[in-house]
Amino acid sequence: MRGRIPENVLDDILSRVDIVELISAYIPLKKAGRNFRACCPFHNEKTPSFMVSPDKQIYHCFGCGESGNAFKFLMRHERMEFTEAVELLARRCGVIIPQLSADRNAEGVNAQIFKANELAAGFFSARLFSTAGKAALAYLQERGLRREILESARVGLAPDSWDGLISFMRGKGISLSLLDKSGLITPRQGGGYYDRFRNRIMFPISDARSRILGFGGRVYSADDKGVKYINSPETAVYTKGRNLYGLNLSKDAVRKKDCAVVVEGYLDFLIPYQEGVDNLVASQGTALTEEQIRLLKRYASGVVIIYDGDKAGESAALRALELFIEEGINVRVAVLPQGDDPDTFVRREGPEAFRGLIDGAKEIFDYKLGVLKSRHNVSAVAGKDAVAAEMLSIISKFHSAVVRSEYLRVLAGEINVPEEALLEELNKIKSGRKEGRRTGQEKQGPSREMEAVLPAEKLLIQLMLQENELISRIRDSLDPSDFQSRTAGQIVRTMFELSAQGVCVGAGMIMNHLEGSGISGIVCDPVLSSEDVSSEEREKMASDCVKRIKMHNMNNRRRCLHQQIKDAQVSGDRVKLDGLLKEFNTLIQSCKG
């Protein structure tokens, strides 16, 4: 999405936006020297550590490390996508974003589908509260739903006819073609169309901005032998598995509590939400997808899964656990009594008991181990092997060596297997994963390991950002490949390229041209935390940084050559050994010089 907007347009928007004015509309800023200070909006703190630099047009929190430019602030604070943040700021500062005609046409179709869905939701809702909806409304009330929650969630009723919606939409000037694109009608075999949803309770499925994407229709009559649920087909605006039911209602509570409670279905959401459990979302099925988990990650760092108390719910929770770990989300699992779901449990036991289940949710390791031990006989060798294989798979996903070590210790005791044997099996899993990456068998993705950045590399980037005249001189002394940190090398390469084009290089611009979690930490933190120094002092500091970076590379190369020389001596390869010794002596002489 970022690539569709030209970099010069993004730079133009940033040059017109005052980041102090933007952020002060959300949180109160106080002057602090040349910068502005406030309590960070992204984590709880009593002493202000959130700084905004009007000179660099960036922000940085010294408490949690969050930093970025105007686009990043809107994305984090308003949970916007990149393009949404760009478009909002472009409108605010009067910049026109050039778009391909195909994009404009697609956006026009999407807007029409949203309009059709909105009209349909109004039609269904009105019918539920009319005389024709008396039986359906009575059913919902018997299930414990009150009118206020039905209205806020816009629950409705599709008429028991083949063309009730079609007739209504015709009166509103909506074409059959648009209704077909919206998934609201179905083509007849002999020609023409009929309503997709008939005599069903309708649950509008909305995105976080409350735009209606599609619908879920549920039977309510005991005489209706049809499929219990029918959902909208995939359309230009609706893709199954990319959204979460109820997020438009609960997003503020999820964000405030930094925790989302994930249930399965519409009523599983509506009943607890009605009773005050307000940080809920529903997955609309048992299988959480990567897209849904990434959507949750935008609003909370913690998740509690609370699926139905049966084998299907148990299996669904197990399938989701590793996805959460890979996304770096702290996930726990709440266990319902056998045969219960959140809907029935809250109606029988009340919301406080439900909150108690959430508070007592089990950690990933404990939950999965408990399930596996109930399925396998850990007194038998086959049972030990089955449990170990499953548990080691999930242990291997944790990035912390401390966490992996502790879980290995606990697992060894639980299944009475030597810890050394489990460690050996764990290393096989990790080695296989690395081999898969080398051969292209495993999906590539950004490393979540924190990349080491030399202090000299970080300081040198800081100095070049503070005084652009240094960039050309550094370019004559160092190559981006000389930097140990790949991220630092990317930043320096971008600085060299922009400087060669005559562009004034700043931290905000670097973040605009590069993506990655490590970028802002390098370009924002040092700029805001450094003291003002003279140009002469910057020259001396930059020269020292260049020397330290070169020396670090030489030391690395010397260690590598030393090991290669040892290997050549062991193998008896005299030709290779002579070449390595010659290179080693040359390197030593250059170090002395």
C-alpha positions, 0 to 999 in steps of 0.5 A: 500500500505504501508503494502506491503513494510517491515518496515526494508526496509523502515528504510534501505532506510531512513538510506541511504538517506541524507534529506539535499541533497534531499531537497536542490535539490528542494529549496536552503538551508542555514546553521543555526547552526546544521540545515539548513533553507529556505523559506517553499515550502509549503506556501508563506513566506518572512522570512525563517521558514522551518528547515531541521535537518541532525541529525534527518533526518526530516524537519519542518516548524514553519510557517505552521506546515508541517513536515516529513521525506524524504518520506513525502517531496517527497509526498508533493512536487512532489504529489506522492503516498507513494509507488511512493516516496519509489520506487524513493528513493530506486532506488536512494540509491540502495535498492531493494524492495522485491515484490510478484510475483503477484505484479510484474506480475500486474505491467508488465501488466499495463506497457503493457497497458500504451504502447498500449494506447500510441501507440493508441493515436499516431495513432489517433492523426496522423489520425486527421491531415491527409487527412482522418481527414479533416472533424473532424479537421474542426469541432474542429476548428469551435468549436474554438480549435487551432492546438497547443491545439489539439497537446498538449492534443493529441486529435485524430480521430478514423478511420471509420472502424471496424479494423483500429486500430487492423491492425495498432497494429498488425503491431506494434506487439501488441496482440489482448489479450493486446488490449482487456485488454486495452479496445481498442477493443470489442469481436464479438458475433461470434468470433474475435474482432472489434475496440471499437472506430470508426469515433469519435474524441478521447480525451486521458484520462491521469493521473497526470504523463501523462500516458494514462489510456483510451479514450473518443470518441465523435461523430462530424458529424450531420449525426451520430445518435450514443451516443454522448460520449463513454468512455473506459471500466474499465481496470487494469489502468483505473477506472471511477471516479478516475482521472481528465481530463487535470490534467497532463497539469494544475497541476503546475498552480493548485498548484501555485494558490492553486486553481482548477477550476472544469468543466465538459467535455473535451471541457469545459476544452480545450477551457478555457485552450487554452485561458489562464485559466490554473488551470482547470480540468474536472470531465468527468461527472457531479458527482464528486467522493470522489476519484477525490476530494481527488486527487484535495486535493493533489494539492490545498486547494481551489476549484471553481466548474463551471458546466453547467448553467442548472438544471443538472449542478446545482444538480451536484454542490450541490451533491459535496459540502458536500464531499468537506467540509468533506475533508476540502477543501474550495469550491465555486461555479461559476454560468454560465448563463442559457443554457451556459457551459464553452466552449460556454461562453468563446467563446462568452464572452472571457477568462476575463469574465470567470475569472470574474465568477471564482473570483465572485464564491459564498461560499457554504452556499450562493450558496446552500441557493440561489438554495433552495430558488428558489425551495421552497416557504419560506413563507410557513411552508413546504418550511421553513422546506424543506430549513432548513433540507437541509441547516442544513445538510450542516451546521452540516458538518462544524467543526468550532463552530463559522462557524456553529453559524454564518450560523445558524444566517444567515439562521434564518433571511433568512427563518424567523425562530427562531434561537433556533429552528434551533439549536434544529434541528441541535443538532438532526442531530449531535446526530443522526450522533454520534448514527450512529457511535456508532451502526456502521451505519456510515462510520468510518474514522479518526477524523478531530478534532485537538487532545489535547496533554498535554505539558508534553506528548509532551516534554516526547516524545521529551526527549526519542527521544533525548536520547533513554536510557530514553525509557526503564526507562519510560516504567517501570513508564508509560503505553501508556494508561496513555497518554491523547492523543491517538496519543501520546500513539501510538507513545510511544507504538511504541517507547517501541516496537522498543527499546525492539528490540534494534532499535535506535529510531528516529523521521523519523523512528516513522513517518515510522511506524505510519500514521496520521496527528498528528504524525509529529506534535508531533515528529518533532516540539519539536525536532527541536525547543528544546535547547540542554540540558545535560543528567542529565537535561533530566533525571530531565525533564523526571521525572517531565513529568512522575509526571505531566502525572500521576497527570493529570490522577489522577485528571481526575479519581477523577473528574469522581469518584466525579460525580459517587458518586453524581449519586449513592447518588441520586439513593440511591444505598448504595452498589455502593456508599460505593465502590466508596467512598472507591476508592475515599479515596484510590485515595486521599491518593495516591495523598498525598503520 
